[in-house]
Amino acid sequence: MPVVVVESPAKAKTINKYLGPNYTVLASYGHVRDLPPKDGSVDPDNSFDMKWEVGADSKKHVKAIADALAKDNSLILATDPDREGEAISWHLEEALRKRKAINKDTPVSRVVFNAITKAAVTEAMANPRQVDAPLVEAYLARRALDYLVGFNLSPVLWRKLPGAKSAGRVQSVCLRLIVEREMEIEAFNAREYWSVKALLSTPRGQEYEARLTTLAGKKLEKFDLANATQAEMAVQAVSSRALKVTSVEAKPASRNPSAPFMTSTLQQEASRKFGMGARQTMSAAQRLYEAGHITYMRTDGIDMAPEAVTAARDAIAERYGKEYVPSSPRIYKNKAKNAQEAHECIRPTEMTRDAAALKITDRDQARLYDLIWKRTLACQMEGARLERTTVEIGSEDGQIGLRATGQVVLFDGFLRVYEEGRDDVSDDENDARLPQIAEGDKAAFGKSGLRDQFAKADKSESVVEDSAQGMARHDAAILSENAAVLGLQSHTQPPPRYTEATLVKRMEELGIGRPSTYASIVTTIQDREYVRKDGNRLIPEDKGRIVTIFLLNFFKQYVGYEFTANLEEELDHVSAGEADWKDILTRFWRDFSAAIAETSELRIAEVLDVLDDALAPTLYPPREDGGDPRICPLCGEGKLHLKTSKSGGFVGCGRYPECRYTRPIGADAAEAGDRVLGEDQGDEISLRSGRFGPYVQRGEATEENKKPPRASLPKGWTPDAMDLEKALTLLSLPREVGAHPDDGEMIEAGIGRYGPFVRHGKLYANLKEVDEVFTIGMNRAVEVLAQKLASRGAGRAAAAPLKELGEHPESGGAINVMEGRYGPYVKWEKVNATLPKGTEPADVTIDMAVELIAEKAAKSGKGTAKKKAPAKKAAAKKPAAKKAAPKKAAPKKTKAG
């Protein structure tokens, strides 16, 4: 019986179910061969000859396939239907021929299917073909390019920039996007502007809001109200006039559904709605594909097979009614720059089965399937019909004009199933409904007033709104005497940092990368510590910034957006059989090798000088006093220079070691917060910035004491919030918790390079929160240490509860009565509350336990437990966000200064 080879055992299991006992289905477990990670694997002087070797883990899989072929000399390659899948098939055939598992007369065929369903697999088996040579050549060209860039550029980075890691052809361009966005944010100058709105009332007493659009007879532009004085005059002008409705215009509008998913849009939507990273999304999609639930998930295409369109329309009619089915099918055309991998869109294989019907147990897979299923049905549904209403209100003298807008959904159409998420929501897209308003109506001021909104804005807690220059925040407010007119101060905000979703979207727009590479590109730059993820935003590390500036100055062409996109386009011509891959490699290598040779001659000092000049506007911003921004703020004598270390770049004083002043890239002295906090026992306690982040120090370095006591600020502690008391607390660590009841040896709590911990002898146990270092008691410390010991396979098993009381009534989580070394206690989450003297464990009730937990939490500073919020549902529009202080980058937990 023929031997069928696929990539994964999960895929093999599903296909074997369809093919039956007449086939042997085996898995290759991905690629079986690769270029050895050493110099010479690609030889530019010998027609780019490539030396492949079978991986250590792959040898047993290749052997299993070879053994199966010994029984039946027929091979069917059924790997994924894209360039990577074609390459795996080619590698398998080459590796098997090399070990003589297949001969010249052995039938070898290639089959592809876009979905793992019985119909798709059966049809593919009936239509075999040979391995697609142009697709394989496109793979070989990309693999050779990536190797030549990595193995020739990376050593240059290592020699010229200590601490830098390897560089990749597309990853470096992706990193450039993130670094340039960060520099754009740092260079951004906020601009103040004010807006005015009024709460108005209809003759029937129904209230609505309107925005000021005309002042002194002139149409207001965004920045016309530039300060509080102008805003106050505008508020008075509105509140002092009688207003009436001058026009009411209701216009019909419609909204059409978004196209079905392709790889990039799936990653973007999963990020917006679930916070899933690109790798997490593709891993879940891979499992769904292998189980036969969705079509192939790496695609540039948005077209849908005719039979799938028909199935979707039938499912819509059955589930929602015929009025939701448009008269003719919706046709979506691909807009991607590359159409060579434009397979069918990502869709369910069975339109009638939703997530509940499939009973998927994995959470990521379940919600991703639900997303794909809803998007697919929605794309074939009727559009939504709306009515958008615009109400113009004005004063009799024509000096004042206001506008109120709203919309009504007349027919929900596809919105009944799905609405695409958005990265930014504009205030102009107002979904609010307006009351019944007629032209000529008197517009009286509302009685309920705008005091609540005024209070929020005055405390910098108001909503964030979209602006032409980014996002705007309301920072202050002016309220009229009648509380019905409100002036709001705002400042334009810089463009937001990239998320994985918006980064993939930008890469797609520029033509950089392809569906199979998006996830790995974004993951690689994080793994190399060039970029870190804070919440959902991507922030460049100092070493990532240094590498980018280095490449822009010495290899500008190779991190150029247009150059990279053009190269991708040339490789697409190879996959279409329209270009020779070795010609492309020859042209690339000629120029690239010359650039490598030229840069290799430079000394590190020369490289740093170039980078210092290139980064000067960021490193040395103008000082308010007009002084030289390069003068060291600590000693006042030395000049600041860019320096490098294993952790990346930093700014340091030229008088080192006499002056040890340093600060991170992108922070001036004020931002870094260098200052004296006070004195203790005759020593000056200061806050400083080091290459590893902010830290506090006792005294100064001397000949006798070259390294005075220092302590890095832990995660969540910001420099601007530091005072003498907090600094002394940090410098006093480690803290003695008490003698261990088993051996009397002291238990200590402290903060190390890996975060907060408790220690008993040589045993360290991590704590989840920094605050626990200062509050943890003996019972909790002994418990944490015992758990750590048990996790190593030593010590006793976790003790069974004396009594199980059930879930916390407000916050969830099990509450148990446990036996402690100092007597029985109530345990909930991290709170351990000792039972009152004389109380028997059997007599403890849930109410008594909750009271003890609350008292213990209050004493330890952990506060009252909050009720856990239910899982958020995908919403059509993002809720208004409260203003928050901008986050500062969390310091690295390595060492101070």
N, C-alpha and C positions, 0 to 999 in steps of 0.2 A: 504493500500500500504506500502511496506517495507520502513524503515527509514534508509537512507544511511548517514553515518557520515564521514566527511573529516576534515582537520585542519583549513582551511581558507575560508572565505566567497567568495573570488575570485575563488578558486578552486571549491567551491560548485556551483557557478553560471555557470561555464563552464561545469561541469559534469551534472548538471540539464538540460542543453540544449541538451545533448546527450541522457539522460535517459527518458526524457519526463514526462508527468503528472502522470505516474503510480508509481512514487517514490517520497518520501519526502527527500530532500537533505539538511542536516544541517551542520553547522561548529562547531567544538569544540574550535576553537581559540587557537590551540596549546595544550600543556599539561594541563590537568584539575586538576592533583594532584601533590603534591611534599612533600618532607620532611620538617616539620616545622624547621625554622632556630633557633633551640635551642638545648641545650644538651639533650641527651637521645633519639633522633629520630631514632638512630640506636643502638641497644643493643647487644654488642659483647658477653655479658654473657648469652644471651638467643637466641642462634643460629642466631645472627644478625637479630633479629626481627626488622622490619622497620615500623614506624608509619607514615602513609600518611594522608594528609588532603587536602580537595578540596579548592583551592584558592578562595579568596573573589570575584574576577572578574569572576571566572569560574562557580560559583554556578548558575548564571542565564542561562548559556549555558547548563549545565547539566540538569537543570529543563526543558529547552525547548525541549531537546532530550527526557526526561522522559515523558513530556506531549504528544509528538508526538507518543511515543510507547504505550500510553494508548489507542490510536485510532487504531493502527495496531501493533500487537505484533510480529514484525520481525525486527531484527537489522542486518545491513550490515556495517562492519567497513572497510572503504576505505582510511585509512591514508597512509602516504608515505611508499615506499617499502624499508625501512632500519630499523636499530635497534631502532632508535628514534620513527619511525612511528609505529613499532610493540609495543613499550612501551606505546604509546598514546592509541592505541587500547586496550591493556590490562588494563590500568588505567580506561578507559571509561567503559569497561565491569564490572570491580570490583566496581566502584563508582555507577553504575546503579543497580547492584545486591544489594549493601548495602542499597540503598533507595527503594529496591523492585520494581524498574521500570521494571525489567525483572525477570522472574521466571526460574526454572530449565528446564521447557519445552519450553521456548522461543527460537526460532531458532536464533542463533547468528553465523554469518559467517564473514570471513576475505577475502577481495579481494585486489589484488595489481596490479598496472599497472605502467609501466615505462614511459609512456607518456600519457598526457590527450588528447587523440584523440578518435573519435567515435569508431574506430576499436579496439583500445586498451582497452577502457572502456567496450565495449560490450563483448569482449573476456574474460576479467577479471570476469565480472558478470556471465559468463557461467561456470567459473571454481573456485568456492569459496573453501576456506579451513578454518581450525581453526587457532587461534592465535598460532604463533610459540613459544613454551615454551623455547627452548634453547636461542633464540634471546632475549626474555624477561629476562631470567636469566643473560645473559651477560650484559644487561642494569642494572639490579639490582646490580650486582657485581661492575660495574663501579660507579654507584651512591653511593653505600655504601662506597667504597674506597675514593671517593672524599669527602664525608661527614666526614669520620673518620680522614682523613688528615687535612681537613680544620678546623674542630671543636676541634681538639686536638693540632695541630701544631700552629695555629694562636694565641691562648692565650699565648703560650710560646714566640712567637715573640713580642706580646704586652708588656709582662712583662720584657723581656730582652733587647728589642730594641725599646725604645720610638719613636713613629712616624711610626713604621712599620705597615703595614696593613696585611690582611689575606694572607695565603699561600695556593697554590693549588698544587695538585699532578703533573699535567702535566705543568701547568703554570710556576712553579718554575724551571722546567728543561728547558723550553723555555727561561726564563729569564737568566738562567745560560749561554746559548749560546751567548746571547747578551753581557753579562758582560765579559765573557772570550774573546770575540772578541775585546772589548774595551781595555782590559788589554794587549792583543796582539799588538794592535795598539800603545799603550803607551810604550811598551817595544821595539818597532821596531827601529832599527838603520839603517838609510838610507845609501846606498852605492853609491858612485859616479862612473859613467862610461860615456864613450864618444862613439859616433858613427860618421861615416863619410859617406857622400853621395856626388855624383857628378851628374851634369846635362850634359848629353851627347847628341850628335847629329848624325844622320845617314848621309850618303853621299847625301841624298836628302833634308837635312835640317830639318828633323823632330826630335824633342827633346824628351828625356825620362830620367828618373832618375834611378840611380843604387847605391847600397850600397856597401861599402868596406867590402870584406870578407877575403881577404888575404893580409898580410903585411909582407915584408921581407921574402917572400916565405913561410910563416907560416899561417895556417888558424886562423883567429881571433875568439877568444872566447868572450863572452859578456863583461867581465870585464878586457880584455887585455889592453884597452886604459883607464887607471885609472885616468888620470889627464890632465890638459890643455897642459902641455909640450908634452906629448906623442901624444895627439890629433893634436897639431900643426905640429909635425914632420910627422904624417900620412897625413895631408892635403897637406903639401909640397911635400911629396913623390908621391902622386897621381897627383897633378897639374903639376909636373915637368916631367912627362913621357908621351910618345906617347902610345895610347891605341888602341886595335883592338878587334873585336868580335872573341872569340875563339870557341864558340859553341852556337847553338840555338836548343833547344829541346822543341818540342811541344807534350804534352801528352794529350790524351783524358781523361776526368773525368766526373763523374756524381754525381748528388745530388738527394737524395730521400726525399720525404715529411715526415714531422713529423707525429706521431700517432695522432688520434683524441683526443679531450680534455677529461681529467678526472678532478676531483675537483681541485687538487693541480696545475696542469698545466694551467687550466683556470685562477686561481688566479694569477699565475706567469705572464702569458701573458697579462692579463688585467692591471697588475701593470706596466709592461715594456712599453706597448704601450699607455696606457691612464692615468697612475698614479693612478689607482683606488686601494683603500685598499681592504683587504680580505672581510671585512663586506660589503662594498659598492658593491663589485662584486657579492657576494652571494645574497644580497637583490635584485639586478637587475635580476639575474638568477632565483630567486624564482618567481618573477612576470612573467617572460617569460614562466616558466614551468606551472604556474597556468593558464596562458592564452592559453596553448596548443601549444606553438610555439617550445619548445625544450623538450627533454627527461629529466628525473630526474637528478638534478645537484649535488647530493652528491653521488659520486661513486669513487671506486678505479679501475674501469674497463676501458679498451680501446678497447674492442671488439665491433663490430657493427653487428646488426641483419642482416641476409642475405637479407631480403627484402629491408633494408635501403641501403645496398651496391649496390644492383641492381638499386635502385632509384637514387643513387648518380651517378653511371656510366651513366645512361640514361640522367641525367641532364647535365653532363659534355659534352657528345656527342652532345646534342642539342644546348648548349650554346657556346661551344668552338671548337667543331669538333671532329671527331672520332680519329684523330691522338693524342689527349690528353688522350685517354682512354687506359690503359694498356691491354695487351692481356688476363690477368687473374686478378681477384680481389686481392687487397692487404689485407693480413691477419695480424692483430696486436695481439700479445699475452701479457697478463698482467704480469708485473714484480713486482707488489706490494707485500710486505711481507704478507699482509692480503688479502685474496681473498673472505672472507665471505660477504663483502659488495660490491664485484666486479660486479655491475650491468653493463648494457650496457654503452658505452661512452656517453658523452654529445654531442648531435647532434640535428639538426633541425628535426621536425616531418614531414616537407614537403620540400624535397630537391630543388624543382623548385622555391620556393619562397624566394627571397632575402629580405634584410631589406627594400628596397624601396617598394616592393610589399606588405609587411605587413603593411606599413604606421604607424609604431610605433612612437608615439609622444614623449615618455620619452627619453631623450638624452642617459642616461646610458644604458637603455634597447636596444635602437636602435644600438648603437655601439657594445654592447656585443653580440647581435644577429648576427651582421655583422661578427664579429670575429669568432663566432662558425660556421656560415654558410660557410665562406671561408675555415676555417681549415678542416671542414668535407669534402668539395668537393676536396680540395687539397690532402687529405690523400688517395684518390682513383684515383689520376691522374698520368700520366707518370712522370718519373723523369726528371730533367733538364740535358741536355747534354752540357758539357763545353769543352773548350780546354785551358789547362794551359801551358803557355810558360815560359821557363826559359832561360835567355840569360846570358852567362858568358863572361866577358870582362877582358882582361889582358894586361900587358905590355910585351914587347919582352923579357926582362930579367927575366920574371917570378916572379918578386918581388911583383907586385901589381895585385890583382884580385878583380873584382867587379861583382855584380849580379843584374840583373833587372828581375822582375817577373810581370806577368799580366795574365789575363784570358779573354776569349771570350765566350759568351753564344751562342752555336750553335742552341739549341732548349730550349725554356724557360720552357716547361712542367708545373709543378705545380707552378712555380714561377710567372706564369701569374696571378695566383689568390692570392697566399699567401706565405709569408716567415716568419718563426718563429723569434721572437725577441731574442736577446742575451744580457746577463748581461755585458759581456766584449767582445770587438771586438779586435782581434789581428791584428797587422800590417802584419803578415804572410798571412792573408786571404785577399790578395790584389785583388781588383776587377778592377784595372786600365787596360785599353787596351794599348798594346804596338804598336808602328808603325811597318812597315815592316822592318825587320832586317835580314840580311843574314850573315852566317859565313864567316869570312875573311874581313868583312866591317871595314873600319876605324871608330873608335869611337872618333870623335872630341869633344871638349868641347863646350857646348851650349852657344849661344851668349846672350840669354835673362837673364841668370844668376840666382843666388839664393839669391839675396839681400833682397827680401821681406821676405823670410823665416828666413834669418839672423836677420833682424830687429825685427821680432816677437820674436824669441828665445832670442835675446839680451835684450828684454824688458820683458822677462818672460811671453810672451803671446802665446807661441807656443802650438801645439797640444799635447794632452795626448795620449800615446801609451801603449799597453800592454807589460808587461815584465814577466819573469818567477817568479818574487817575488812580483807581484802585478801590479800596474799601475806606469808608469814612466812619468816624466815631463821633457821637455827640458828647462833648466834654463839659459844657456848661449851658445854662439856660436863663432866659429872662421871661417873667410871667406878668401879664397885664393885671390890672387891679380887679377886673371882673373874672380873672382866672380862665378866660376863654380863648386868649391869644398867647401863643408860646413861641419865643425865639430860641432856636437851638444852635449852639456853637459846634462846629465840626472842624476837623483837620483831615486833609487828604492823607491817605495812607499809602505806603509803598506797595508795589506788586507783591502778592503773596509768594512764599516759598513754594517750590514744587512739592506735590505729593507724588506717589508712584503713578497715580492715575493721570495727573496733568503732565507729568514727565513723558509718559508713554505717548500721550496725545501729541505733545510737541515733537517728539522724535518721529512720529508718523507723519506729521505735517512737513517736516524737513526731509523726509525720505531716508531717515537713518535707521538702520536695523530692519529686521523682518519679523513676522509673527513668531517664528520659532526662537527668536533671540531676545525679545523684550524682557522677559522675566529674568534670564540669566545675566543680562547687561546690568539691570538695576540691582540685582543681588550681588554681583561681583564687586561693584564700587563700594558697597557697604562692607562686604567681607574683607576688602583690603584696607578698611578703616580710612578711606578717603572721604566718606560721607557717613553721617549718623542720622538715625531716624528719631525725631523728637515728636511724640504723638504720631501724627500722620505726615509730618512735614520733613523734607530732606534738607539737612544742613551740612555744608562742607566743613570738614575738619581742616586744621591748619596745613597738614601734610597734603591734603587734596588740593588746597588752594595753591600751595607752592608748586606742586607737580603741574597744575594747569598753567600757571604763569610761565613756568620753565618751558613747557611744550609750545605755548603761544609765542615765545621769544625765539626758540631755537628750532622748532618743528611746526611752524604755523600752518603750513600747507596741509599737514597730516592730521590736524585737529580742526580743519576748516569744515563748516557745515556743507557748503556746496561741493567741496572736493569729495567728502565722504559719500554724499548723496549720489554724485556722478559715478563714483566707483561702484556703488551698489547697482546703479542702472546698467553699467557695463557688464557686471556679473549677471544681471538679469538677461542681457543679450546672449551671454554664454548658455544659460539654461534654456533659451529659446533656439539654440543652435545657430545663432547669428554672429558669433564672435569666437575667436580662438583664445582659450584661457591662458595659454603660455605667452601670447603677445601682450596681454594685460599685465601679467606678472613681470615681464621683461621691462616694460616702460616704468612700472612702479619701482622696481628694484634699482634701476639705474639712478634715479634721483634720490631715492631714500638712502641708499648706501653711501652716496656722496655726502648727504646731510649728517649721517652718523659719523663718518670719518672726520668731518670738519668740527663737529661738536666735541669729539673725543679729545681733541688737542687742547681744549680750554682747561684752565686751572679752576678749582672750586671757588677761589676768591673772585675770579672774573665772572663766574656764573652768578655768585651772590650779589655782586655789584650791579649786574644787569637786572636781577630780580628786585633788588632794593630800589632802583630807580623806577622800575615798572609799577611797583606797589606803593611808591611814595605817597600818592594822594590818600591811600587808605591807611598806611602806617603812620603818617605824620600829618594829620589834619591841622589847619591853622589854629593857633592858640588865641583865646579871647584877648589876652594882653598884648598881642602882636609880637610876642617873643619867638625865638627860633624853636620850631616844633621838634627839632632833632636833639635839643638839649635834654639830658637826663633829668627827669623831675625829682629824682631822689637825691643825687649828689650835686646837681646843678653845674657840673663841670664836664662830664663825659658826653660824647655824642652817641646817639642811638643808631644801631645798625641792625640789619636783618641777619639772623643767625639760624643755623639748622641743627637739629638733634635727631635722635632716633624716633622721637615722638612727632617730629614735624618742624615747622618753622616758628620762630618767635622773635620778638624785638628785645635786644639787650644793650646794656651800657658798654661803651667802648673801653671803660676803665676797669673792666673785670680783670682780676678778682677783687680789686680794692672796692669796687661798687658792684653789687650783685643784683641790680635792678633788672627785672625782665617783665614782659607783659605779652599776652597772646596777640596774634595778628588780628586786626580789626577792632582793637579796643585801645582807646587813649587812657591816659592816667586817671582822668575823672571817671570814665566808665569802669575802669578796672578797680577803682575804689581804694587806691593806696592812701593810707592815712594812719595817724597815731590814734589809738583808741583810748589810751590812758596809761597809768602806771600801776604796778603791783610789786610790792617788796623791793622797791627801788629800780625795777626793770621797766623799760618802755615796752608796752604791748602794742604792736602795729599790725595793720591789715595790709597785705601785699599781694601782688600778682606775679605768679611764676609761670614757667612754660607748661606746667601741669595744672594750671588753674589758680584761683585765689587761695591764700592761706594766711594764718595768723602766726606771729613770731614773738618770742620773748627776748628782748634785748637785741644786741648787735653782734655780728661776728667779730671775734678778736683772735689774736695769735694763739691764745690758750684754748679758746672755745670757737673753733672755726665753723661749727654747725650748731647754732643756738636752737633751743626747742622750737619746733614748728608743728603745725597741724593744718591739714587741708580742710577746706570747708566741705562738709558732706553734701550729698545730693539734696536739693531742696532748700539749702541755706544760701541766700543771696548776699553779695558783698554790701549792698546798701542797707541791709537789715542788721548788720553786725554791730555789736557794742562791746564794751569791756567785759561785761558779765558773761556773754556768750563765748567770747574769746578765751577767757579763763576756764570756762567749762570744758572747751575743746582741749586746751593745753593740759588740763588735769587728768585727761584720759591716759591709760586705762583706769576705770573705776572699779574698786573692790566691792563685790556683791556680798561676799561672806564665805566662811569656811565650808567646804563640801562635807556633808554629813557622813560620807563613807570613809574618807581619809584625812579630813581636816585641812586639806590643801585649799588655798584661796581660789575662789572663782572670780574672774575679772571680766568686765565688759568694756569694749573699746571699738574703735573704727580703724580698719586696716585698708590695704590696697584693694581688697575685694568687698569692702563694705562693712557694716556693723556686725559685731560678733560677741560671743561669750567664750571664755577659755578656761579650761580646767587642766592644768599640766600641759601636755602636748596636744590635747584634744580641743579643736576649734569647732564651733557651731555657728553658722550664719544666722543673723536676725533679719527679718524682712524690712523693718523700719528703723531709721536712725534714732527716733525718739525712744525706742526700747532700751537703748544703751544707758539712758539716764534714769529709766523707771523700772527696769526689770528687777523682780524680787527673787528670793531664793527658790521657791517652788517652781516658778516658771523657768529659771535658769537650769535647775537640775533636770527638769522635764526636757528642755531643748537639747541639753547635752546627752541625755539618755537616748533621745530619738536619733541623734547623730551617730551615737555608738551602735544603735540597733541597725541603722541603714548601712553600716559597714559590715554587717554580718556578725557583730560582736554584741555582748551585753544581753540583757533580757528582752523578751518580746514586750510590746506595748501593753501596759496594764489594762485589764478590763475594768469598766466603770463599776462602782459600787451600786449605782442606781442611774438608770436612763430616764431623764425627765421629759424628753421630746424636743421640738424645735422652739427657738426663741420666738415669742408671739409677734414681735414687731420686726425683727431684722433677719430671722431665719438662722440656721446653724444649730447644731445639736448642743444641748445643755446636759451635762452629766455630773454626777457626784463621783469624785475620784479619791483614791487613797494616796495621801501625800506623806512625805517624810516628817512633816510637822503636824500631821493630823489630816482628816478628810477636808476636801474643799470642792467648791463648785467650779466647773470648767466650761467656758464658752469662748470659742475662737482663741484669742490670745489672753483673755482675762481669766485669772485664777483668783477666786475669792474664798478665803478660809471660812469655814463654818464657825458660827459663834460657839463659845465654850458651852459644853453640855448638850449641844444639838446632835441628835443621832442622824446618820445618813438616811435611814429609812423614813424619817419624819420630814425630810425636806420636800417641799412642794415646788411647782414651777413658779408660782408667784413669789415665794420666798427667794428662790434662786435668782429671778430677774431683779429683785430689789438689791440683793447682795452684789450682783454683777454691776448694776448701775452705780452703787456706792463705790465699788472698787475702781470702776472706770473713771469716775469723777476725781478720785484721789490721785490716780496715776496720770491724769491729764489727757486721757484718751477720749474724753467727752462721751456724750450720750450716743448710743448706737442709733444709726439712721436706718430707716426702712429701705430695703433693697428695691431699686426701681425695676419694673418689669422690662423685658426686652423690647427695644424700640421697633416700631413698625416703619417700613419705608413710607415716607411722606411725599406728597406732590411738591410741597414747598418747604424749604428749610425754615425752622422757627427762628424768631429774632434772637440773636445772641447778646448776652450782657457783656459790657465792656470789661475786659480784664487787662491787668498790667502786662506789658510784653514780657514773655519769658526770656530769661537769660540762659545761655547754654550751660548745661550741667557740667561741673568740673569732673575731670577724669580722676578715678580712684587709683592713683599710682603713688606718687610721693610729692611732698610740698617743694615749691621753689625750684 
